[in-house]
């Protein structure tokens, strides 16, 4: 089996990867997109907050992006999982799960993140339908209704402070966090109800059952998941990581360059928190930066 050669390999074919590949395709560069088909927002029925696409199905936005990208003759799309990436000569070799190998001068990692939710019965089954992480993506559709915030750590306080703009908020501390006096005062000023009894289960639309037997019917529940990189390739390549409040992500400079020369990262894999709009913007920057590095040489990442 021969080794196919490209200018740039983009690993990840969701919003960030599609955006990066589009910039490179328009520069008439040979681009390979490797996609495992696991969009992070696949559990949500609709996507919100992305200009011109508000309220559309996330899958439809991605499908349109792919169809538009594949009109460019220098783009190759490969379904599959990139299992290994190594530096080779002046570029990189990427191995896929089917045994094939591809080589390029630059890599763009748009591999995304995986969400780890608290192990509360009923929570994971409602992820993306009535259990959410992003108020800007899903808060408006709750129509100023009853909203819960399930604490997973100190950063959940920010969640609880923001969400009264979208509804009537109950903050379930669940033994994961205890606000100090100043934080409690600010929550009270925002009209947030504090609930210290632990959560036992979630049922119905978003009904929270507590360990004392009470059941609080909600229209939506927000929780900050723990984030894990959906692919180990960045770390295997030696890219520096950054610790965020929800988990570690790939460190990049303003041009989306990682600490490894020739490797760029974009989307959820390379930011503290993400959305479709942020992913598309990141991908455009990574694609432009990768192209310019082919023209002018490789700058050293900050």
C-alpha positions in Angstrom: 0.0 0.0 0.0 1.5 3.3 -1.1 1.7 6.5 0.9 -0.5 9.3 -0.4 1.0 12.8 -0.2 -0.7 16.1 0.5 0.2 19.6 1.5 -2.0 19.5 4.6 -3.8 16.8 6.5 -6.8 17.9 8.5 -7.8 15.4 11.2 -11.4 15.9 12.1 -14.2 16.7 9.6 -16.7 18.6 11.8 -17.1 22.4 11.8 -13.5 23.4 12.7 -12.0 20.9 10.3 -14.3 21.8 7.5 -13.6 25.5 7.9 -9.8 24.9 8.0 -10.0 22.7 4.9 -12.1 25.2 3.0 -9.4 27.9 3.4 -6.7 25.5 2.2 -8.8 24.3 -0.7 -9.4 27.9 -1.8 -5.6 28.3 -1.8 -5.5 25.3 -4.2 -3.6 23.2 -1.8 -3.8 19.4 -1.7 -5.9 18.6 1.4 -6.8 15.4 3.0 -9.6 15.4 5.6 -9.8 12.4 7.9 -13.1 12.1 9.8 -14.3 9.6 12.3 -17.9 10.9 12.1 -18.3 11.8 15.8 -19.5 15.4 16.0 -19.6 16.5 19.6 -23.0 18.1 19.2 -24.6 15.0 17.6 -26.9 14.6 20.6 -28.5 18.0 20.1 -31.4 18.3 17.6 -30.6 21.9 16.6 -27.7 24.4 16.6 -28.1 28.0 17.7 -26.1 31.1 17.7 -24.2 30.7 14.4 -24.9 33.6 12.1 -27.0 32.6 9.1 -27.6 29.0 10.5 -29.5 29.7 13.7 -32.0 26.9 14.5 -30.8 24.4 11.9 -29.9 20.8 12.6 -26.2 20.5 13.4 -25.9 17.6 11.1 -27.4 19.6 8.2 -24.9 22.4 8.7 -22.0 19.9 8.7 -23.4 18.1 5.6 -23.7 21.4 3.7 -20.2 22.3 4.7 -18.8 19.0 3.5 -20.7 19.2 0.2 -19.4 22.7 -0.5 -15.8 21.6 0.4 -15.9 18.6 -1.8 -16.5 20.8 -4.9 -12.9 21.8 -4.7 -10.8 19.3 -6.8 -7.8 19.3 -4.5 -9.7 17.9 -1.5 -9.7 14.2 -0.5 -12.1 12.9 2.2 -11.4 9.7 4.1 -13.8 8.2 6.6 -11.9 6.6 9.4 -10.0 7.1 12.6 -6.5 8.5 12.6 -4.7 6.3 15.1 -1.1 7.7 15.0 0.7 10.8 13.7 4.5 11.1 13.7 7.0 13.6 12.4 8.7 12.4 9.2 11.4 14.2 7.3 10.0 17.7 6.8 6.4 16.8 7.5 4.2 14.3 9.2 2.8 10.8 8.6 -0.6 9.8 9.7 -1.8 6.2 10.1 -5.4 5.3 9.9 -7.3 2.4 11.5 -7.6 0.6 8.1 -3.8 0.5 7.8 -3.5 3.2 5.2 -0.8 6.0 5.6 -0.9 9.5 4.4 1.9 12.2 4.5 1.8 16.0 4.5 3.9 19.0 5.3 1.4 20.4 7.8 -1.2 19.0 10.2 -4.4 20.6 11.4 -5.9 18.9 14.5 -9.6 19.5 14.7 -10.2 16.4 16.7 -12.8 17.8 19.2 -13.6 16.9 22.8 -15.6 14.2 24.6 -17.9 15.1 27.5 -17.8 13.2 30.8 -21.0 13.8 32.8 -21.7 13.1 36.5 -22.9 9.6 37.1 -26.5 10.5 37.9 -29.2 8.2 36.6 -31.1 9.8 33.7 -28.6 12.6 33.1 -26.7 11.2 30.1 -29.8 10.0 28.4 -31.1 13.7 28.2 -27.7 15.2 27.1 -28.4 17.5 24.2 -32.2 17.4 24.5 -33.0 18.8 28.0 -29.6 18.6 29.7 -27.1 21.2 28.3 -23.8 22.9 28.8 -24.0 26.1 26.8 -26.6 28.8 27.8 -25.9 30.7 24.6 -26.7 27.6 22.5 -29.8 26.4 24.3 -31.0 28.9 26.9 -33.3 31.0 24.7 -35.5 28.0 23.7 -36.4 27.4 27.4 -38.6 30.5 27.2 -37.8 32.0 30.6 -38.9 28.7 32.2 -37.6 26.7 35.2 -33.9 26.1 34.8 -31.5 24.0 37.0 -27.8 24.2 37.3 -26.0 21.1 38.5 -22.7 22.0 40.2 -19.6 20.0 39.2 -17.1 22.4 40.7 -16.3 26.0 41.4 -16.8 27.1 37.8 -20.5 26.2 38.1 -21.0 29.4 40.0 -20.5 31.3 36.7 -23.2 29.1 35.1 -25.6 29.8 37.9 -24.9 33.6 37.7 -25.5 33.8 33.9 -28.6 31.6 33.6 -31.1 33.9 35.2 -31.1 35.9 32.0 -32.8 32.8 30.5 -35.2 31.7 33.3 -35.8 31.0 36.9 -32.7 29.2 38.3 -32.2 26.6 41.0 -28.6 25.9 41.7 -28.1 22.2 42.8 -24.8 22.2 44.8 -24.8 18.4 45.0 -21.8 18.3 47.3 -19.6 19.5 44.5 -19.2 23.1 45.5 -20.1 25.5 48.3 -20.3 29.2 47.5 -18.7 31.7 49.9 -20.6 34.5 51.4 -19.9 37.0 48.6 -20.9 34.4 46.0 -24.1 33.6 47.8 -25.0 37.3 48.0 -24.4 37.7 44.3 -26.5 34.7 43.5 -29.3 36.0 45.8 -29.2 39.3 43.9 -29.7 37.4 40.7 -32.7 35.6 42.1 -31.0 32.1 42.2 -32.5 29.5 44.6 -29.8 27.4 46.3 -30.5 23.6 46.8 -28.0 21.7 48.9 -29.8 18.3 49.1 -28.1 15.9 46.8 -29.5 14.9 43.4 -30.6 11.3 43.1 -31.8 11.0 39.5 -33.2 12.9 36.5 -36.5 11.9 34.8 -39.2 13.2 32.5 -38.2 16.3 30.6 -35.7 17.4 33.3 -37.3 16.5 36.6 -34.7 16.4 39.4 -35.3 13.9 42.2 -33.5 14.6 45.4 -32.3 12.2 48.0 -35.0 13.4 50.4 -37.7 12.3 48.0 -38.6 15.7 46.6 -39.0 16.1 42.8 -38.5 19.4 41.1 -39.9 19.7 37.6 -37.6 21.8 35.3 -37.7 22.8 31.7 -33.9 22.3 31.3 -30.8 21.4 33.3 -27.4 22.8 32.7 -24.2 21.1 33.8 -20.5 21.7 33.0 -19.1 18.4 31.8 -15.5 17.3 32.3 -13.8 17.5 28.9 -11.3 15.0 27.5 -9.6 15.2 24.2 -11.4 12.9 21.7 -8.0 12.0 20.2 -4.5 11.5 21.8 -2.7 12.6 18.7 -1.8 16.1 19.9 -0.2 14.8 23.1 1.5 12.0 21.2 3.1 14.6 18.9 4.4 16.5 21.9 2.0 19.4 21.7 1.8 21.4 24.9 -1.5 21.2 26.8 -3.3 23.9 28.9 -5.5 23.3 31.9 -8.9 24.7 31.8 -11.7 24.6 34.4 -13.4 21.7 32.6 -10.3 19.9 31.4 -7.1 20.0 29.4 -6.9 21.3 25.8 -4.3 21.9 23.2 -2.4 25.2 23.7 -2.2 27.4 20.6 -1.1 30.9 19.8 -3.3 33.5 18.1 -2.7 31.9 14.7 -3.8 28.5 16.1 -0.2 27.1 15.9 0.6 24.5 18.6 4.0 24.2 20.3 5.1 21.7 17.6 6.2 23.4 14.4 3.9 22.5 11.5 0.9 21.4 13.7 -2.1 23.6 14.1 -5.2 23.0 16.3 -8.7 24.4 16.2 -12.2 24.0 17.5 -13.1 22.5 20.9 -9.8 20.6 21.0 -7.9 23.9 21.3 -10.1 26.1 23.5 -11.5 26.2 27.0 -15.1 26.2 25.8 -16.6 26.0 22.4 -19.6 26.4 20.1 -20.2 26.0 16.3 -19.4 29.7 15.7 -16.1 29.6 17.6 -15.2 26.3 15.9 -15.7 27.8 12.4 -13.7 30.9 13.3 -10.9 28.8 14.8 -10.8 26.6 11.7 -10.6 29.5 9.3 -7.6 30.9 11.2 -5.9 27.5 11.4 -6.4 26.9 7.7 -5.0 30.4 6.8 -2.1 30.0 9.1 -1.2 26.6 7.8 -1.3 27.9 4.2 0.8 30.9 5.0 3.4 28.7 6.8 3.8 26.8 3.5 4.5 30.0 1.7 6.6 31.9 4.2 8.1 29.2 6.4 7.3 28.1 9.9 7.1 30.7 12.7 7.8 29.6 16.3 4.6 29.3 18.3 4.3 31.7 21.2 
